[in-house]
Amino acid sequence: PPSHNLEMKHLPGADPELVLLSHRYEELERIPLSDMTREEINQLVQELGFYRKETPDAPVPEEFQFAPARPLPTLPPRQAPAADGKTLPERDKGEHPDL
């Protein structure tokens, strides 16, 4: 059965891989699938949170419309500098608000 928000493209000569994109279509991760069985790939897709539809035209429940996207993390409210003049540490440059 098809999964919501999962598109399959066959690229002749390319090794199969799952490419995860952000809601802005930015590449987040590539997962090689060459060494996986169909059952392992189906399990991976399920673990990632893709919604599996009963039929291709079946409706998708509202809570799964954007699945498997995770909600944006909520950042703690900014605090005033401490009395000693120190400021809060900056976020790690490797952090991405879409993850």
Residue frames as qw, qx, qy, qz and C-alpha x, y, z in Angstrom:
[[0.000, 0.885, 0.466, 0.000, 0.00, 0.00, 0.00],
 [0.368, 0.622, -0.037, 0.691, 1.18, 3.55, -0.70],
 [0.451, -0.491, -0.418, 0.617, 2.44, 5.82, 2.05],
 [0.072, 0.964, 0.250, 0.054, 1.40, 9.45, 2.41],
 [0.062, -0.953, 0.279, 0.096, 4.15, 12.01, 1.60],
 [0.576, -0.360, 0.665, 0.312, 6.37, 9.29, 0.14],
 [0.651, 0.681, -0.111, -0.316, 7.26, 9.51, -3.52],
 [0.763, -0.199, 0.533, 0.308, 9.23, 6.85, -5.36],
 [0.461, 0.799, -0.253, -0.293, 11.40, 7.72, -8.34],
 [0.913, -0.004, 0.304, 0.273, 13.33, 5.17, -10.34],
 [0.125, 0.884, -0.368, -0.259, 16.68, 6.53, -11.51],
 [0.949, 0.288, -0.097, 0.083, 18.36, 4.14, -13.98],
 [0.663, 0.421, -0.378, 0.490, 21.86, 3.18, -12.85],
 [0.153, -0.612, 0.396, -0.667, 21.56, 4.80, -9.41],
 [0.296, -0.081, -0.887, 0.345, 21.78, 2.84, -6.17],
 [0.383, -0.680, -0.505, -0.369, 18.43, 2.96, -4.35],
 [0.287, -0.044, -0.514, 0.807, 18.28, 5.36, -1.43],
 [0.183, -0.805, -0.564, -0.004, 15.67, 7.09, 0.68],
 [0.272, 0.263, -0.078, 0.922, 16.10, 10.87, 0.62],
 [0.227, -0.708, -0.603, 0.291, 14.41, 12.71, 3.48],
 [0.197, 0.457, 0.165, 0.852, 13.43, 16.32, 2.77],
 [0.024, -0.293, -0.498, 0.816, 12.32, 19.16, 5.01],
 [0.309, 0.718, 0.578, -0.236, 9.01, 20.93, 4.46],
 [0.170, 0.845, -0.186, -0.473, 11.06, 23.39, 2.34],
 [0.908, 0.418, -0.011, 0.032, 12.35, 20.50, 0.19],
 [0.061, 0.783, -0.603, 0.135, 15.85, 20.82, 1.67],
 [0.804, 0.096, -0.585, 0.044, 17.71, 17.52, 1.90],
 [0.566, -0.693, 0.301, -0.331, 18.00, 16.30, 5.48],
 [0.524, -0.397, 0.753, 0.000, 19.37, 12.78, 5.11],
 [0.679, 0.363, -0.520, -0.369, 20.09, 10.01, 2.59],
 [0.677, -0.290, 0.640, -0.218, 19.62, 6.41, 3.65],
 [0.274, 0.353, -0.803, -0.394, 21.09, 3.72, 1.34],
 [0.813, 0.004, 0.275, -0.513, 18.63, 0.91, 0.62],
 [0.553, 0.466, -0.651, -0.230, 20.78, -1.44, -1.51],
 [0.241, 0.204, -0.917, 0.243, 21.48, -3.92, 1.29],
 [0.409, 0.041, 0.574, -0.708, 17.93, -3.92, 2.67],
 [0.088, 0.296, 0.927, 0.215, 15.09, -6.33, 1.93],
 [0.234, -0.491, -0.431, -0.720, 11.61, -5.10, 1.03],
 [0.597, -0.621, -0.508, 0.023, 10.44, -6.00, 4.54],
 [0.536, -0.339, -0.215, 0.743, 13.31, -4.00, 6.10],
 [0.094, 0.196, 0.227, 0.949, 12.51, -0.99, 3.92],
 [0.412, -0.587, -0.510, -0.475, 8.81, -1.19, 4.86],
 [0.630, -0.555, -0.423, 0.339, 9.80, -1.37, 8.54],
 [0.404, -0.105, -0.035, 0.908, 12.11, 1.65, 8.14],
 [0.111, -0.398, -0.361, -0.836, 9.36, 3.70, 6.47],
 [0.557, -0.635, -0.502, -0.188, 6.99, 2.79, 9.30],
 [0.626, -0.427, -0.308, 0.575, 9.59, 3.65, 11.97],
 [0.264, 0.084, 0.096, 0.956, 10.19, 7.03, 10.32],
 [0.171, 0.435, 0.510, -0.722, 6.49, 7.81, 10.79],
 [0.237, 0.063, -0.541, -0.804, 5.10, 7.71, 7.26],
 [0.612, 0.161, 0.478, -0.609, 1.34, 7.08, 7.21],
 [0.090, -0.022, 0.919, 0.382, 0.35, 3.98, 5.24],
 [0.552, 0.162, -0.011, -0.818, -2.90, 4.40, 3.32],
 [0.686, 0.126, 0.687, -0.201, -5.33, 1.54, 2.76],
 [0.641, 0.544, 0.465, 0.278, -5.74, 2.49, -0.93],
 [0.448, 0.143, 0.152, 0.870, -4.02, 5.13, -3.10],
 [0.112, -0.518, -0.257, -0.808, -7.05, 7.45, -2.94],
 [0.530, -0.576, -0.598, 0.172, -7.89, 6.85, 0.74],
 [0.123, -0.911, 0.027, -0.392, -8.18, 9.97, 2.89],
 [0.554, 0.157, -0.538, 0.616, -5.36, 10.76, 5.29],
 [0.433, -0.757, -0.453, 0.184, -6.32, 11.68, 8.87],
 [0.066, 0.964, -0.032, 0.257, -5.57, 15.30, 9.70],
 [0.576, -0.746, 0.322, 0.088, -2.94, 14.38, 12.31],
 [0.754, -0.110, 0.500, 0.411, -0.94, 12.62, 9.57],
 [0.496, 0.855, 0.155, -0.019, -1.22, 15.29, 6.85],
 [0.189, 0.888, -0.411, 0.083, 2.37, 16.42, 7.39],
 [0.815, -0.384, 0.430, 0.051, 3.74, 13.06, 8.58],
 [0.773, -0.350, -0.410, 0.335, 6.48, 12.13, 9.08],
 [0.214, 0.605, -0.185, 0.744, 7.53, 15.74, 9.68],
 [0.469, -0.414, -0.596, 0.504, 8.14, 16.51, 13.31],
 [0.085, -0.959, -0.260, -0.079, 6.79, 19.71, 14.84],
 [0.362, 0.661, -0.293, 0.588, 9.30, 22.53, 15.09],
 [0.553, -0.279, -0.578, 0.531, 11.00, 22.57, 18.47],
 [0.195, -0.932, -0.203, -0.230, 9.84, 25.30, 20.79],
 [0.487, 0.358, -0.372, 0.704, 12.65, 27.48, 21.96],
 [0.396, -0.580, -0.534, 0.472, 12.73, 28.65, 25.56],
 [0.068, 0.969, 0.198, 0.130, 11.83, 32.32, 26.00],
 [0.513, 0.474, -0.269, 0.664, 14.80, 34.65, 25.89],
 [0.563, -0.704, -0.332, 0.279, 15.96, 35.77, 29.31],
 [0.038, 0.971, -0.171, 0.160, 17.57, 39.01, 30.31],
 [0.561, 0.437, -0.569, 0.413, 21.34, 38.83, 30.93],
 [0.696, -0.474, -0.462, 0.278, 22.30, 37.76, 34.44],
 [0.295, -0.951, -0.027, 0.089, 23.38, 40.33, 37.00],
 [0.610, -0.495, 0.373, 0.494, 27.01, 39.46, 36.33],
 [0.255, 0.696, -0.318, -0.592, 26.60, 40.53, 32.68],
 [0.228, -0.139, 0.914, 0.304, 26.85, 37.02, 31.21],
 [0.618, 0.229, -0.183, -0.730, 24.47, 36.16, 28.42],
 [0.894, 0.051, 0.387, -0.220, 22.82, 32.89, 27.53],
 [0.417, -0.278, 0.729, 0.466, 24.93, 30.49, 25.43],
 [0.473, 0.410, -0.350, -0.697, 24.30, 30.62, 21.69],
 [0.925, 0.148, 0.266, -0.228, 22.64, 27.70, 19.97],
 [0.600, -0.236, 0.644, 0.412, 24.96, 25.22, 18.34],
 [0.265, 0.514, -0.393, -0.715, 25.59, 26.21, 14.71],
 [0.081, 0.067, -0.950, -0.294, 24.86, 22.58, 13.71],
 [0.275, 0.410, 0.755, -0.432, 21.31, 22.77, 15.06],
 [0.091, -0.156, -0.569, -0.803, 18.62, 23.17, 12.46],
 [0.395, 0.051, 0.411, -0.820, 15.20, 24.48, 13.54],
 [0.715, 0.136, -0.339, -0.597, 13.40, 22.13, 11.10],
 [0.499, 0.146, -0.852, 0.059, 14.70, 18.95, 12.76]]
